[in-house]
Amino acid sequence: MRRIVATAFVLAVGGMALAGFGGGALQAADPAPQTVDDFQLTDHTRLAHRLYYFGYAPAIVLMTRENGSAASKAGAAELQKLADQHGGKGVLFYLLDSKLGDSRDAAAAEAKAQGLSIPILMDEQQLVGEQLGVTREGEVFVINPKTWTVAYRGPVSGAGAAIAAVAAGKPAPQARVAMTTGRVIAFPERDRAASFARISYAKDIAPILQDKCVTCHLSGGIGPFAMDSYDVVRGFAPMIRETVRTRRMPPYFADPHIGAFKNDQGLTAQQTKLLVHWIEAGAPRGEGADPLVVNKTRVASEWPETLGKPDVIVDLPAFKVPASGIVDYQNMRVANPFSENTWLRAIAMKPGDRRVLHHVVSNHRPTPGTRPTIPGGSVGSYTPGAQPQIMGDNSGAPVPAGGELNFQMHYTTMGAETTDRSQVGFYVLKEQPKYVKRSAVIGDFALMIPAGAARHRETAYLTFPADAYLYTLYPHSHYRGYHVELKAILPDGKETMLLSLPKYDFNWQRDYDPVKPILVKAGTKLVATWVYDNSVHNTANPDPKRNVTWGEQSHEEMMYFRVNYRWADETVTNLRNDLQQKLMGSLMIGALDDNVDGLVQAGELRGRMGAMLKARFAELDRDKNGGLDNGELLAMGGRRAMRDPVEVPDL
């Protein structure tokens, strides 16, 4: 929410003019623009890098390259020498691949073969290379982060002196040195830049905005302004360009090379280039009626437009959130509105005050002394930017009859007192579905992020005891979460990446629903890997001087990945709670076994639980192989330690 408020301010200022895009991104007469605009690119390891994040560096060095080129390999080797010489002084080095058709996997293979530690940024849409005025492989750009200007451009031979000068706060001995070697890199879009003024707002640009942006940018919507006319869009054009180049908008962050998802709200490569080039051409109005004016009479719907009004609405108790301090989790229990076993096709949470509501998770609580005849689990969840949960595929979320619904509410203060009045909307299936939709969480309750660590990794997994189909992938962390991935490791060792978010954004936590449910074979490990930024450079970091452990509050941290699935041979008339119990039995070893080898070594144990296990390690290691397997962990009470849940809440 703080980001949304800040963005609104930037909009008001940035929307005043269209000039000033780094000296003209595509002007052939100026192949080396003085100013370097902000951007975000993903490297060959699938990690995102945003240029302006690194404003603290003494200098930033980019070298152009392409796959399969001897000259690029030689240049990369020279750049690696410079990185070894200057990297310890805080200077940052990158290789920039803007060649159309170059694959990330091939770039990764070349980096591995050469032993490079320098990230290769994949400029697949060529927008960064266009703005820099790149012409050949092997070109080096030494950037001064204090001014975001190019201090030196030329061959690698002159880069060392330029780096030393910029780091010392002095001008480079030579600002520009002509490149005479290296293959020319083709930029087809730059060659036709003169035609960008003819891009049609009415036929090309407005339909993109209507499809990918207007859902949020309506009157009363979560977006800070309504896209209801050309004039509004033109006013915010500089900001739109910046958020698209830095991949902050639209708020969909899945790596396009990994998986295909139903709720994909991202721009395609062609849409991105069309939008950026139109803005760089001055955002011309052109001819034709304005398609966005239809939004002037539209107001953001109270409930999701795709679902309509819920069949049942539950009002959660009002809660007064103080202006400051830490608010303990509030467990709000309400009477179950369903007197009979019910199956839900969708659940939507409507937060009362988005500014203070960090999350909502829930579960069904049966009446004491009764045993439900269908499994009970989550009855809805919410996190910032969340969308409704839709079951689909002839499946439903079960709600046993009677008892109570418990909603765990996590509030964070914002400097002013407010009252939250949230609601839950249930969409009921009219007939009993065939399949049961279940959920489980991959998490590491023993995580420990060292103070100041900029890219700390944590890993956890679950082992599926039987075939299952995945329907939803949902990652969650707090303010230090930077990057997250989920992969499947099959029993034969083959690995398949299922989801990758090169850059995680706490403000936009989304479900990622595969277009086709993903079959998980028996014995497969679902492995989640989180990267955390606990450095002082993370502007959202509550306290970079603190060693961070698992905790419920936002200033603490979570390592969490929920998956929704169904067992392949389970139906509503053939419940497999036994499989759910076996799955949960792998939760502890999956949290502790950092190297995913099936054993927990003493060196992997941290925190209070780690200290307890270390004290008993020799006793628990019954086969004396130097590691604790799952059976040994469960024998010491690990199943009870994890409460042996048949179904876990969403968070």
CORSUL-V182864 format. One record per residue. RES is the residue in one small letter. SS is DSSP state (H for helix, E for strand, L for the rest). PSI is psi as a letter, one per 30 degrees, with the letter a starting at -180 (none if undefined). Layout:
[[RES,SS,PSI] [RES,SS,PSI]]
This chain:
[[m,L,e] [r,H,e] [r,H,e] [i,H,e] [v,H,e] [a,H,e] [t,H,e] [a,H,e] [f,H,e] [v,H,e] [l,H,e] [a,H,e] [v,H,e] [g,H,f] [g,L,g] [m,L,f] [a,L,l] [l,L,f] [a,L,l] [g,L,h] [f,L,i] [g,L,h] [g,L,g] [g,L,j] [a,L,e] [l,L,g] [q,L,j] [a,L,f] [a,L,f] [d,L,i] [p,L,f] [a,L,i] [p,L,k] [q,L,e] [t,E,k] [v,L,j] [d,L,l] [d,L,k] [f,L,l] [q,E,k] [l,E,l] [t,E,k] [d,E,a] [h,L,f] [t,L,g] [r,L,g] [l,L,k] [a,E,k] [h,E,k] [r,E,k] [l,H,e] [y,H,f] [y,H,e] [f,H,g] [g,L,f] [y,L,f] [a,L,k] [p,L,e] [a,L,l] [i,E,k] [v,E,k] [l,E,k] [m,E,k] [t,E,k] [r,E,l] [e,L,l] [n,L,k] [g,L,g] [s,L,k] [a,H,e] [a,H,e] [s,H,e] [k,H,e] [a,H,e] [g,H,e] [a,H,e] [a,H,e] [e,H,e] [l,H,e] [q,H,e] [k,H,e] [l,H,e] [a,H,e] [d,H,e] [q,H,e] [h,H,f] [g,H,e] [g,H,f] [k,H,g] [g,L,f] [v,L,k] [l,E,k] [f,E,k] [y,E,k] [l,E,k] [l,E,j] [d,E,j] [s,L,g] [k,L,k] [l,L,k] [g,L,f] [d,L,k] [s,L,k] [r,H,e] [d,H,e] [a,H,e] [a,H,e] [a,H,e] [a,H,e] [e,H,e] [a,H,e] [k,H,e] [a,H,e] [q,H,f] [g,L,h] [l,L,k] [s,L,f] [i,L,k] [p,E,k] [i,E,j] [l,E,k] [m,E,j] [d,L,i] [e,L,f] [q,L,f] [q,L,g] [l,H,e] [v,H,e] [g,H,e] [e,H,e] [q,H,e] [l,H,f] [g,L,h] [v,L,k] [t,L,e] [r,E,l] [e,L,l] [g,L,f] [e,L,k] [v,E,k] [f,E,j] [v,E,j] [i,E,k] [n,E,j] [p,L,f] [k,L,f] [t,L,f] [w,L,h] [t,E,l] [v,E,j] [a,E,f] [y,E,k] [r,E,k] [g,E,a] [p,L,l] [v,H,f] [s,H,f] [g,H,g] [a,H,e] [g,H,e] [a,H,e] [a,H,e] [i,H,e] [a,H,e] [a,H,e] [v,H,e] [a,H,f] [a,L,g] [g,L,g] [k,L,l] [p,L,l] [a,L,k] [p,L,e] [q,L,k] [a,L,e] [r,E,k] [v,L,k] [a,L,k] [m,L,k] [t,L,f] [t,L,l] [g,L,k] [r,L,k] [v,E,k] [i,L,k] [a,L,k] [f,L,i] [p,H,e] [e,H,e] [r,H,e] [d,H,f] [r,L,g] [a,H,e] [a,H,f] [s,H,f] [f,H,f] [a,H,f] [r,H,g] [i,L,k] [s,L,k] [y,H,e] [a,H,e] [k,H,f] [d,H,e] [i,H,e] [a,H,e] [p,H,e] [i,H,e] [l,H,e] [q,H,e] [d,H,e] [k,H,f] [c,L,e] [v,L,f] [t,L,e] [c,L,e] [h,L,i] [l,L,l] [s,E,k] [g,L,g] [g,L,l] [i,L,f] [g,L,k] [p,L,f] [f,L,l] [a,L,k] [m,L,i] [d,L,g] [s,L,l] [y,H,e] [d,H,e] [v,H,e] [v,H,e] [r,H,e] [g,H,e] [f,L,g] [a,H,e] [p,H,e] [m,H,e] [i,H,e] [r,H,e] [e,H,e] [t,H,f] [v,H,e] [r,H,f] [t,L,g] [r,L,g] [r,L,f] [m,L,k] [p,L,l] [p,L,i] [y,L,k] [f,L,g] [a,E,k] [d,L,k] [p,L,f] [h,L,f] [i,L,j] [g,L,l] [a,L,k] [f,E,k] [k,L,e] [n,L,h] [d,L,j] [q,L,g] [g,L,l] [l,L,k] [t,L,l] [a,H,e] [q,H,e] [q,H,e] [t,H,e] [k,H,e] [l,H,e] [l,H,e] [v,H,e] [h,H,e] [w,H,e] [i,H,e] [e,H,f] [a,L,g] [g,L,g] [a,L,h] [p,L,k] [r,L,e] [g,L,a] [e,L,l] [g,L,l] [a,L,l] [d,L,j] [p,H,f] [l,H,f] [v,H,f] [v,H,f] [n,H,f] [k,H,f] [t,H,g] [r,L,k] [v,E,k] [a,L,k] [s,L,l] [e,L,e] [w,L,l] [p,L,k] [e,L,e] [t,L,f] [l,L,f] [g,L,a] [k,L,k] [p,L,l] [d,L,e] [v,E,k] [i,E,k] [v,E,k] [d,E,k] [l,L,l] [p,L,k] [a,L,k] [f,E,k] [k,E,j] [v,E,k] [p,L,l] [a,L,e] [s,L,l] [g,L,l] [i,E,k] [v,L,k] [d,L,l] [y,L,k] [q,E,k] [n,E,j] [m,E,j] [r,E,k] [v,E,l] [a,E,k] [n,L,k] [p,L,f] [f,L,j] [s,L,f] [e,L,l] [n,L,k] [t,E,k] [w,E,k] [l,E,k] [r,E,f] [a,E,l] [i,E,k] [a,E,k] [m,E,k] [k,E,j] [p,L,k] [g,L,e] [d,L,j] [r,L,f] [r,L,f] [v,L,f] [l,E,j] [h,E,e] [h,E,l] [v,E,k] [v,E,l] [s,E,l] [n,E,l] [h,E,k] [r,E,j] [p,L,l] [t,L,k] [p,L,k] [g,L,f] [t,L,l] [r,L,j] [p,L,k] [t,L,f] [i,L,l] [p,L,k] [g,L,k] [g,L,b] [s,L,k] [v,L,h] [g,L,l] [s,L,l] [y,E,k] [t,E,l] [p,L,k] [g,L,g] [a,L,l] [q,L,l] [p,L,l] [q,E,k] [i,E,k] [m,L,d] [g,L,l] [d,L,h] [n,L,h] [s,E,l] [g,E,l] [a,E,k] [p,E,k] [v,E,j] [p,L,l] [a,L,k] [g,L,a] [g,L,a] [e,E,l] [l,E,k] [n,E,k] [f,E,j] [q,E,j] [m,E,k] [h,E,j] [y,E,k] [t,E,k] [t,L,l] [m,L,g] [g,L,f] [a,L,k] [e,L,k] [t,E,l] [t,E,k] [d,E,k] [r,L,i] [s,L,l] [q,E,l] [v,E,k] [g,E,k] [f,E,k] [y,E,j] [v,E,k] [l,L,k] [k,L,f] [e,L,l] [q,L,k] [p,L,l] [k,L,e] [y,E,l] [v,E,k] [k,L,k] [r,E,l] [s,E,l] [a,E,l] [v,E,k] [i,E,j] [g,E,l] [d,L,j] [f,L,f] [a,L,g] [l,L,l] [m,E,j] [i,E,j] [p,L,k] [a,L,k] [g,L,f] [a,L,k] [a,L,f] [r,L,i] [h,E,k] [r,E,k] [e,E,k] [t,E,k] [a,E,l] [y,E,l] [l,E,k] [t,E,k] [f,L,k] [p,L,f] [a,L,l] [d,L,k] [a,E,l] [y,E,k] [l,E,k] [y,E,e] [t,E,k] [l,E,k] [y,E,j] [p,E,k] [h,E,k] [s,L,a] [h,L,b] [y,L,f] [r,L,f] [g,E,k] [y,E,e] [h,E,k] [v,E,k] [e,E,l] [l,E,k] [k,E,l] [a,E,k] [i,E,j] [l,L,l] [p,L,f] [d,L,g] [g,L,f] [k,L,k] [e,E,k] [t,E,k] [m,E,k] [l,E,e] [l,E,k] [s,E,k] [l,E,j] [p,L,e] [k,L,j] [y,L,k] [d,L,j] [f,L,e] [n,L,f] [w,L,i] [q,L,j] [r,L,l] [d,L,k] [y,E,j] [d,L,j] [p,E,k] [v,L,e] [k,L,k] [p,L,k] [i,E,k] [l,E,k] [v,E,j] [k,L,l] [a,L,k] [g,L,f] [t,L,k] [k,E,k] [l,E,j] [v,E,k] [a,E,k] [t,E,k] [w,E,k] [v,E,k] [y,E,k] [d,L,j] [n,L,g] [s,L,l] [v,L,f] [h,L,f] [n,L,j] [t,L,f] [a,L,f] [n,L,k] [p,L,e] [d,L,j] [p,L,f] [k,L,g] [r,L,k] [n,L,k] [v,E,k] [t,E,l] [w,E,k] [g,L,l] [e,L,e] [q,L,l] [s,L,f] [h,L,f] [e,L,a] [e,E,l] [m,L,k] [m,L,j] [y,E,k] [f,E,j] [r,E,k] [v,E,k] [n,E,k] [y,E,l] [r,E,k] [w,E,k] [a,L,e] [d,L,g] [e,L,k] [t,E,l] [v,L,f] [t,L,g] [n,E,i] [l,L,k] [r,L,i] [n,H,f] [d,H,e] [l,H,e] [q,H,e] [q,H,e] [k,H,e] [l,H,e] [m,H,f] [g,L,f] [s,L,g] [l,H,e] [m,H,e] [i,H,e] [g,H,f] [a,H,e] [l,H,f] [d,L,i] [d,L,e] [n,L,g] [v,L,h] [d,L,g] [g,L,g] [l,L,k] [v,E,j] [q,L,l] [a,H,e] [g,H,f] [e,H,f] [l,L,k] [r,L,l] [g,H,a] [r,H,e] [m,H,e] [g,H,e] [a,H,e] [m,H,e] [l,H,e] [k,H,e] [a,H,f] [r,L,g] [f,H,e] [a,H,e] [e,H,e] [l,H,f] [d,L,i] [r,L,e] [d,L,g] [k,L,h] [n,L,g] [g,L,g] [g,L,l] [l,E,k] [d,L,l] [n,H,e] [g,H,e] [e,H,e] [l,H,e] [l,H,e] [a,H,f] [m,H,g] [g,H,g] [g,H,e] [r,H,e] [r,H,e] [a,H,e] [m,L,g] [r,L,g] [d,L,h] [p,L,k] [v,L,e] [e,L,k] [v,L,l] [p,L,l] [d,L,f] [l,L,none]]
